[in-house]
Amino acid sequence: MRGISFCSAVLLLMSSTQFAAAECMLDTTGATFSSIDSSTSKIAGLSVTCDSEYKISLDAGSSASGSRSLQDSTGDSISYRLWQDSSGSQEWGDNGITYAAPPLSAAAGPPATHPVFGSLSSDAASAPSGNYSDTVCVTLTWPPYGAEDQQKASMSVSFKMSEQ
């Protein structure tokens, strides 16, 4: 049975007389694999506006197996991976990738974009035709990195396998 991920877009800011509250916003786009080729290709993007350093984490998705897997309505699945780079050497994960604070002049400028590259496993070539999907929870956190210093958003990942 497939696990369900409840990832809601919630923004909570910590306010204190000792610390200035960071203002951060996260926006995701849906991710779509366009072919069964196992090479790495850009499939989505994350946009962040933040006036401090921040971390981005992507969970393993809603698959009950603990690793990323696209599933169809009958339970057939295709494994996949999400990468930070086009060469497929830096995988997105729960550990969080830290990005430096933008320069003061850029803090009010356009959002920083972080590409999401994806690759399907070789089992995609033998998968039955159908619509496969998964939901990944993207978490943006900022100092002091407490539970109240984060925003979560869902990113849908999909692939349509056509009859061969």
Secondary structure as GFF3:
##gff-version 3
##sequence-region A 1 164
A	DSSP	beta_strand	24	28	.	.	.	ID=ss1
A	DSSP	beta_strand	31	33	.	.	.	ID=ss2
A	DSSP	beta_strand	41	50	.	.	.	ID=ss3
A	DSSP	beta_strand	54	58	.	.	.	ID=ss4
A	DSSP	beta_strand	69	71	.	.	.	ID=ss5
A	DSSP	beta_strand	77	83	.	.	.	ID=ss6
A	DSSP	beta_strand	97	99	.	.	.	ID=ss7
A	DSSP	beta_strand	112	120	.	.	.	ID=ss8
A	DSSP	three_ten_helix	122	126	.	.	.	ID=ss9
A	DSSP	beta_strand	130	141	.	.	.	ID=ss10
A	DSSP	beta_strand	150	161	.	.	.	ID=ss11
###
